[in-house]
Amino acid sequence: MLSHHQFISRRLLLSVAGIGLLSAAGCQLPSHDGGDGAAPAGILPSGPAASTASSPEPTPSASGPLPAQPRAKTNPLFSLAADDRLVALTLDDGPDPAHTPIVLSILEQYRLRATFFLIGENAARQPALVREIAARGHHIANHTWSHPDLRGIPDAKVRDELLRTSDLLGNTTGRTPTWFRAPGGDWSDASLRICAELGMRPMGWSVDPQDWARPGTSLITQRVLQTIGPGSIVLNHDGGGDRSQTIAALRTYLPVLLDEGYRFTAPK
Ligand SMILES: [Zn+2]
C-alpha cells in the first residue's frame, strides 16, 4: 500500500500533470482524452523494483541516435496512479481487418485515445492498418509475434518474439513501441527482464470483462461498468476472432463512462 508520503507525492505529480495538460498545445484529441500531459502520473510504476533512478547515464555517441537504453526490470503496470476518473482503454490481439477499423471509428466518434497491443504476425499482414491506428493518435504496443505462452519457451525465443515485433512496428510506424503485454497476462521473470532490456515497460490490466470468450454484449458491458474506477486499465480485444460483441459493448459503455465524467488516456 502507499505510504502517506508516497500518496502526497503522487497527488503532487497529478497536479503537475494537470498543469501540463492545461498548457499543452495542439492535442489531437482534446474532448474526452486524458492527453499526454496526464501520462507522467499514469505511468508511475507500482513496485519498489521500479526505480530507474540508478540507471547509468547513456554514453554519448557521435554517430547517430543512441540505442534503446536498458531499463531496470519492473513489475507490470496494472492501473494508473490516478485518483480521479482517468482510465486507459487497451485493445489486444489485432490488427484485424474486419474489426479494428470499426473500433477506430468508435474511438474517433468519442474522441478518445487507446493503446493497441498488436500481434506481430497480424501487423505484418496489415501494415496500412497499423499505420492508420498510429496516425489516429493511438499508441502502438507490443503483444509478441505469435502470441505464445511466454512461460514455457526458452529465453532466446522470448527475446525473438518481442524484438521481431518491436522491429516490425518500428519500421511500419516510425515509432518503436514503449509498452509490452504478455499474452494472457502470463508474465514470467524472463519476459519481464527481456522487456526491460528492449527498452519497454510491461502493462497489465485491472478490468477484464473476458470479452475474448464472447459472453454476450450485455455481460461485457456490465462487467466493465461495474468494475471500473479511478486509474483502471481496461482490457478489450479487437482481434483473435469475432469481436462483434466487444464492438457493441464499446458502443454501449463508452458513452456511459463519458457521461459519468471518465477521461481516457494512453500512457506514454
Ligand atoms: Zn492477447
Residues whose N, C-alpha, C, O or C-beta is under 5 A from the ligand:
A	BS01	ZN	D92 D93 P183 G184
